[in-house]
Amino acid sequence: MNHFLERAKQLEAQMQEDRHYLHKHAEAGEHLPETVSYVMNRLREIGLEPEEICPSGISACIKGAYPGKTMLLRADMDALPMEETNDLPFHSETNAAHNCGHDLHTAMLLGAAQILFEHRNDLHGNVKLMFQPAEELFIGSRKMIEAGILSNPHVDVAMGMHVMLDTTVPSLNYGTGYMTSSCNGFKITVHGSGCHGAMPHLGIDPINAGLHIYSAFQNLIARECDPSEKVSLTFGAFQAGSTTNIVPDQAILMGTLRTYNKQLRKQLVKRMQEICEYTGKAFHVSVDYVTVSDVPSTYSDPELTTDLAEYASDIIPDFICDTNYKVTPSDDFAFISEQVPTAYFMIGCQVEGCSVQHHNPGVLFDEAVLPYGAATHAACAFHWLNKEN
């Protein structure tokens, strides 16, 4: 058995304990006091000196016995602001739930930290650990960058990993180039003039203008995008009025644009804002377009990703399933990939019989993935650093 996986198997019970505690005490957003306290205590138990470099953002460094480059390994720690509907013995006791698998990410990186710390006397260079908040809000990564996660020591390359539910344990998938989609969330407020429903000519109907904005946005995809491009533009909310006989003062539309093409993303956002502006003029309403999220696509550097995949492939035969893998969800690890060469992997943990996906209140993840995730982090960091240095 691969010695990194063998050690990870020995640490499996500890990683399960870590995962269960974090799941039971799930916290969402930017403020994760219970999570931070637990993770920092665990890192100290390993022998590290963690630092909270920004609110709920933890950094720790494993310094090798020999000088060299630095690789960053990242885990997101935040949960979702939702209730879970499963009967797990470690069911969440808070008003949040780890229904995206970030508790698994954190437990796997804690396991990898233990393994790499034990190998520090044979390590050339450093491993920087990044435990981040607020990934679901797309702001945690950027705040940790601003707080200096990529310096002291300078980070040369980075690696991230996310659990996925389309393959079973053990399986690892990756792609090169733009790997996750970008995300441009928007909120559009159409300001009209309310009036009696029997006299619509005496007011200005914001619903009518909102419908034309909705239709025009859909036509952007149908008529202004190359059919070979992967792009989605989805409205998740259209709110206006509360009764039958009143034209309301305003209508609110909210949605998201996602694509892998950087230039297309820029073009579509420009056109969306133009549509709002000119629809407002055409229908005599004022329209406010507000950006809710603005996350680029995560770029998985081809050379780095291929190198790390080779190290991961030695963990267990047939570990790697798909080498042309992309996902439509977004990840703010993309901001790291804009700063340093980055590799992004997807590790399978599908549970047989569970038909729902991430962010569903009943989703389940196979925690047998824990040693494979920890071994992947450890093997990739150790071998890349020793090869490069």
C-alpha positions as CSV (number, residue, x, y, z in Angstrom):
1,M,0.0,0.0,0.0
2,N,1.2,3.5,-0.7
3,H,2.8,4.8,2.5
4,F,0.8,8.1,2.5
5,L,-2.5,6.2,2.2
6,E,-1.3,3.7,4.8
7,R,-0.7,6.5,7.3
8,A,-4.0,8.2,6.3
9,K,-5.8,5.0,7.0
10,Q,-4.3,4.9,10.5
11,L,-5.5,8.4,11.0
12,E,-9.0,7.7,9.7
13,A,-10.7,7.5,13.1
14,Q,-9.3,10.9,14.1
15,M,-10.4,12.4,10.8
16,Q,-13.9,11.0,11.3
17,E,-13.9,12.5,14.8
18,D,-12.9,15.9,13.3
19,R,-15.6,15.7,10.7
20,H,-18.3,14.7,13.1
21,Y,-17.5,17.5,15.5
22,L,-17.5,20.1,12.7
23,H,-20.7,18.7,11.2
24,K,-22.4,18.7,14.6
25,H,-21.3,22.3,15.3
26,A,-21.8,23.7,11.7
27,E,-21.4,27.4,11.2
28,A,-22.1,29.5,8.1
29,G,-20.7,32.7,6.7
30,E,-17.7,34.8,7.8
31,H,-18.0,34.2,11.6
32,L,-17.0,30.7,12.6
33,P,-15.8,30.9,16.2
34,E,-16.5,27.3,17.2
35,T,-14.9,26.0,14.0
36,V,-11.9,28.2,14.3
37,S,-11.3,27.2,17.9
38,Y,-11.5,23.5,17.1
39,V,-9.3,23.6,14.0
40,M,-6.6,25.7,15.7
41,N,-6.5,23.4,18.7
42,R,-6.1,20.4,16.4
43,L,-3.3,22.1,14.6
44,R,-1.6,22.8,17.9
45,E,-2.0,19.2,18.9
46,I,-0.2,18.2,15.7
47,G,2.7,20.5,16.6
48,L,2.0,23.5,14.4
49,E,1.6,27.2,15.3
50,P,-1.6,28.3,13.6
51,E,-2.6,32.0,13.2
52,E,-6.0,33.6,12.6
53,I,-4.8,36.1,9.9
54,C,-8.2,37.5,9.3
55,P,-11.6,36.9,11.0
56,S,-12.1,33.1,10.9
57,G,-9.2,32.6,8.4
58,I,-6.5,30.3,9.6
59,S,-3.0,29.9,8.3
60,A,-0.3,27.5,9.4
61,C,3.0,26.5,7.9
62,I,4.8,23.2,7.9
63,K,8.5,24.0,7.5
64,G,10.7,21.4,5.8
65,A,14.1,20.6,7.1
66,Y,15.6,21.8,3.8
67,P,15.0,25.1,2.0
68,G,12.9,25.3,-1.0
69,K,9.6,26.4,-2.6
70,T,6.2,26.6,-0.9
71,M,2.9,24.9,-1.8
72,L,-0.4,26.0,-0.4
73,L,-3.1,23.5,0.5
74,R,-6.6,24.8,1.1
75,A,-9.8,23.7,2.8
76,D,-13.0,25.7,3.2
77,M,-14.7,25.5,6.6
78,D,-18.1,27.2,6.3
79,A,-21.4,25.5,6.2
80,L,-24.7,26.5,4.6
81,P,-27.5,28.5,6.4
82,M,-30.0,25.7,6.1
83,E,-31.5,22.8,8.1
84,E,-30.5,19.2,7.2
85,T,-33.1,16.4,7.0
86,N,-31.0,13.3,7.5
87,D,-30.7,11.1,10.5
88,L,-26.9,11.1,10.9
89,P,-25.8,10.4,14.5
90,F,-23.8,13.6,14.3
91,H,-26.7,15.6,12.9
92,S,-26.1,19.4,13.1
93,E,-27.2,21.0,16.3
94,T,-27.1,24.5,14.9
95,N,-29.1,26.5,12.3
96,A,-26.5,25.6,9.7
97,A,-25.5,22.4,7.9
98,H,-22.5,21.0,6.1
99,N,-24.4,20.1,3.0
100,C,-21.6,21.0,0.6
101,G,-19.0,18.8,2.3
102,H,-16.7,21.4,3.7
103,D,-16.5,19.5,7.0
104,L,-14.9,16.7,5.0
105,H,-12.4,19.2,3.4
106,T,-11.3,20.4,6.7
107,A,-10.9,17.0,8.2
108,M,-8.9,15.8,5.2
109,L,-6.5,18.7,5.4
110,L,-6.1,18.2,9.1
111,G,-5.1,14.6,8.4
112,A,-2.7,15.7,5.6
113,A,-1.2,18.2,8.0
114,Q,-0.4,15.4,10.5
115,I,1.2,13.3,7.8
116,L,3.3,16.1,6.3
117,F,4.4,17.3,9.8
118,E,5.6,13.8,10.4
119,H,7.6,14.0,7.1
120,R,9.1,17.4,7.8
121,N,12.6,16.1,8.2
122,D,12.6,14.8,4.7
123,L,10.7,17.8,3.2
124,H,12.4,20.4,0.9
125,G,10.5,23.6,1.2
126,N,7.2,24.5,3.0
127,V,3.6,23.6,3.0
128,K,1.2,26.5,3.8
129,L,-2.2,25.4,5.1
130,M,-5.2,27.6,4.4
131,F,-8.4,27.0,6.3
132,Q,-10.9,29.6,5.0
133,P,-14.3,30.9,5.9
134,A,-17.1,32.3,3.7
135,E,-16.5,30.2,0.5
136,E,-20.3,30.0,0.1
137,L,-20.4,33.8,0.1
138,F,-17.4,34.0,-2.4
139,I,-15.5,36.4,-0.1
140,G,-13.3,34.3,2.2
141,S,-10.5,33.5,-0.2
142,R,-10.1,37.2,-1.2
143,K,-10.0,38.3,2.4
144,M,-7.3,35.7,3.2
145,I,-5.3,36.9,0.2
146,E,-5.6,40.5,1.5
147,A,-4.4,39.3,4.9
148,G,-1.3,37.8,3.4
149,I,-2.0,34.1,3.0
150,L,0.3,34.0,-0.1
151,S,3.3,35.5,1.7
152,N,5.6,34.8,4.6
153,P,6.7,32.5,3.1
154,H,5.9,33.3,-0.5
155,V,3.6,30.8,-2.0
156,D,4.8,29.3,-5.4
157,V,1.8,27.0,-6.2
158,A,-1.5,26.1,-4.7
159,M,-3.8,23.0,-4.6
160,G,-7.5,22.7,-3.8
161,M,-9.8,19.8,-3.6
162,H,-13.6,19.4,-3.4
163,V,-15.8,16.4,-2.8
164,M,-18.2,15.4,-5.6
165,L,-21.1,13.0,-5.8
166,D,-20.9,11.6,-9.3
167,T,-18.3,9.0,-8.6
168,T,-17.7,6.6,-5.6
169,V,-14.8,6.1,-3.2
170,P,-11.9,5.9,-4.3
171,S,-11.9,8.1,-7.3
172,L,-10.2,11.4,-8.3
173,N,-11.2,13.6,-11.2
174,Y,-9.6,16.7,-12.7
175,G,-9.4,18.9,-15.8
176,T,-6.9,21.4,-17.0
177,G,-7.6,25.0,-17.9
178,Y,-10.8,26.7,-16.6
179,M,-12.2,24.1,-14.2
180,T,-15.1,25.7,-12.3
181,S,-17.5,28.2,-13.9
182,S,-17.4,31.9,-13.1
183,C,-20.3,33.3,-11.1
184,N,-21.9,36.7,-11.7
185,G,-24.8,37.1,-9.3
186,F,-27.1,40.1,-9.8
187,K,-30.0,41.9,-8.3
188,I,-32.2,44.1,-10.5
189,T,-34.7,46.5,-9.0
190,V,-37.2,48.0,-11.4
191,H,-38.8,51.2,-9.9
192,G,-42.2,52.1,-11.3
193,S,-45.2,54.0,-10.0
194,G,-48.0,52.1,-8.2
195,C,-51.6,52.7,-9.0
196,H,-55.1,51.0,-9.0
197,G,-55.2,47.9,-11.1
198,A,-58.3,49.2,-12.9
199,M,-56.4,52.3,-14.0
200,P,-52.9,51.1,-15.1
201,H,-52.5,54.0,-17.4
202,L,-52.1,56.3,-14.4
203,G,-49.1,54.4,-13.1
204,I,-45.9,52.8,-14.5
205,D,-45.9,49.0,-14.3
206,P,-42.5,47.6,-13.1
207,I,-43.7,44.0,-13.7
208,N,-44.1,44.7,-17.4
209,A,-40.6,46.1,-17.6
210,G,-39.2,43.3,-15.5
211,L,-40.7,40.7,-17.9
212,H,-39.0,42.4,-20.8
213,I,-35.7,42.3,-19.0
214,Y,-36.2,38.6,-18.2
215,S,-37.0,37.8,-21.8
216,A,-34.1,39.9,-23.2
217,F,-31.6,38.1,-20.9
218,Q,-32.7,34.7,-22.1
219,N,-32.2,35.9,-25.7
220,L,-28.6,36.8,-24.9
221,I,-27.9,33.1,-24.5
222,A,-30.1,32.1,-27.5
223,R,-28.9,34.7,-29.9
224,E,-25.6,36.3,-28.8
225,C,-23.6,33.2,-27.6
226,D,-21.8,30.8,-29.7
227,P,-23.7,27.5,-29.3
228,S,-20.4,25.7,-28.6
229,E,-19.8,27.7,-25.5
230,K,-21.0,26.5,-22.1
231,V,-22.9,29.2,-20.4
232,S,-26.0,29.5,-18.2
233,L,-28.1,32.5,-17.2
234,T,-30.6,31.7,-14.5
235,F,-33.2,33.7,-12.7
236,G,-33.8,32.5,-9.1
237,A,-36.3,35.2,-8.0
238,F,-38.9,37.5,-9.5
239,Q,-40.7,39.4,-6.8
240,A,-43.4,42.0,-7.3
241,G,-46.7,43.0,-5.7
242,S,-48.9,41.2,-3.2
243,T,-52.5,41.4,-4.4
244,T,-54.7,41.3,-7.5
245,N,-55.8,44.9,-8.0
246,I,-52.7,47.0,-7.3
247,V,-49.8,47.8,-9.7
248,P,-46.8,47.8,-7.4
249,D,-44.1,50.4,-7.1
250,Q,-41.2,48.0,-7.8
251,A,-40.2,44.5,-9.1
252,I,-37.1,42.7,-8.1
253,L,-35.3,40.1,-10.2
254,M,-32.3,38.1,-9.0
255,G,-30.1,35.6,-10.8
256,T,-26.7,34.3,-11.8
257,L,-24.6,34.1,-14.9
258,R,-22.0,31.3,-15.2
259,T,-19.4,30.4,-17.9
260,Y,-15.8,29.3,-18.4
261,N,-15.0,31.9,-21.0
262,K,-13.5,35.0,-19.5
263,Q,-14.1,37.2,-22.5
264,L,-17.7,36.0,-23.0
265,R,-18.4,36.7,-19.3
266,K,-17.2,40.3,-19.7
267,Q,-19.3,40.7,-22.9
268,L,-22.5,39.3,-21.3
269,V,-22.3,41.3,-18.2
270,K,-21.9,44.5,-20.3
271,R,-25.0,43.5,-22.4
272,M,-27.0,42.7,-19.3
273,Q,-26.3,46.2,-17.9
274,E,-27.2,47.8,-21.3
275,I,-30.5,45.9,-21.4
276,C,-31.4,47.2,-18.0
277,E,-30.5,50.7,-18.9
278,Y,-32.4,50.8,-22.2
279,T,-35.4,48.9,-21.0
280,G,-35.7,51.5,-18.3
281,K,-35.8,54.2,-20.9
282,A,-38.2,52.4,-23.1
283,F,-40.7,51.8,-20.3
284,H,-40.2,55.0,-18.3
285,V,-38.9,53.2,-15.2
286,S,-35.6,53.4,-13.4
287,V,-33.6,50.2,-13.1
288,D,-30.9,49.5,-10.6
289,Y,-28.4,46.7,-11.5
290,V,-26.4,45.5,-8.4
291,T,-23.6,43.0,-8.5
292,V,-24.1,40.4,-5.8
293,S,-21.2,38.2,-6.6
294,D,-18.3,38.4,-9.1
295,V,-16.1,35.3,-9.1
296,P,-13.9,34.2,-11.9
297,S,-13.5,30.7,-13.2
298,T,-10.9,28.6,-11.3
299,Y,-7.9,28.0,-13.6
300,S,-6.2,24.6,-13.1
301,D,-2.7,25.1,-14.4
302,P,-2.1,22.3,-17.0
303,E,1.6,21.6,-16.1
304,L,1.1,21.7,-12.3
305,T,-2.2,19.7,-12.5
306,T,-0.6,17.0,-14.7
307,D,2.4,16.7,-12.3
308,L,0.2,16.4,-9.2
309,A,-2.1,14.0,-10.9
310,E,0.8,11.7,-11.5
311,Y,1.7,11.7,-7.8
312,A,-1.9,11.1,-6.9
313,S,-2.2,8.2,-9.3
314,D,0.3,6.2,-7.3
315,I,-1.9,6.3,-4.2
316,I,-4.1,3.4,-5.4
317,P,-4.5,1.7,-8.8
318,D,-7.2,3.3,-11.1
319,F,-7.7,6.2,-8.6
320,I,-8.0,8.7,-11.4
321,C,-11.2,8.3,-13.4
322,D,-11.7,11.5,-15.5
323,T,-9.0,13.8,-16.8
324,N,-11.3,16.1,-18.7
325,Y,-13.6,17.1,-15.8
326,K,-15.4,20.4,-15.3
327,V,-18.1,21.6,-13.0
328,T,-20.7,24.3,-13.3
329,P,-20.6,25.4,-9.6
330,S,-18.2,28.1,-8.7
331,D,-15.5,28.3,-6.1
332,D,-13.7,31.5,-4.8
333,F,-10.5,29.5,-4.8
334,A,-10.5,31.0,-8.3
335,F,-9.0,34.2,-6.7
336,I,-5.9,32.1,-5.6
337,S,-5.6,30.7,-9.1
338,E,-5.3,34.3,-10.4
339,Q,-2.3,34.8,-8.2
340,V,-0.3,31.6,-8.4
341,P,-0.3,28.4,-10.5
342,T,-3.1,26.3,-9.1
343,A,-4.3,22.7,-9.4
344,Y,-7.9,21.8,-8.5
345,F,-9.2,18.3,-8.0
346,M,-12.6,16.7,-7.5
347,I,-12.7,13.6,-5.2
348,G,-15.7,11.2,-5.4
349,C,-17.7,10.2,-2.3
350,Q,-21.1,9.2,-3.7
351,V,-23.4,7.3,-1.3
352,E,-25.4,4.5,-2.9
353,G,-29.1,5.2,-2.8
354,C,-28.7,9.0,-2.2
355,S,-30.2,10.7,-5.3
356,V,-29.8,14.3,-4.2
357,Q,-26.8,16.6,-4.7
358,H,-24.8,19.3,-2.9
359,H,-26.8,22.0,-1.1
360,N,-29.8,19.7,-0.6
361,P,-31.0,19.3,3.0
362,G,-30.9,15.5,2.7
363,V,-27.5,15.0,1.0
364,L,-25.1,12.4,2.2
365,F,-21.3,12.0,1.6
366,D,-19.4,8.8,2.0
367,E,-16.8,9.6,4.7
368,A,-14.6,6.7,3.5
369,V,-13.2,9.4,1.3
370,L,-11.3,10.9,4.2
371,P,-8.0,8.9,4.0
372,Y,-7.9,9.2,0.2
373,G,-8.3,13.0,0.4
374,A,-5.6,13.3,3.1
375,A,-3.2,11.0,1.2
376,T,-3.8,13.0,-2.0
377,H,-3.0,16.3,-0.3
378,A,0.1,14.9,1.4
379,A,1.5,13.0,-1.6
380,C,1.1,15.8,-4.0
381,A,2.7,18.4,-1.7
382,F,5.6,16.2,-0.6
383,H,6.5,14.9,-4.0
384,W,6.1,18.2,-5.9
385,L,8.2,20.1,-3.3
386,N,11.0,17.5,-3.2
387,K,11.1,17.3,-7.0
388,E,11.1,21.1,-7.5
389,N,13.7,21.7,-4.9
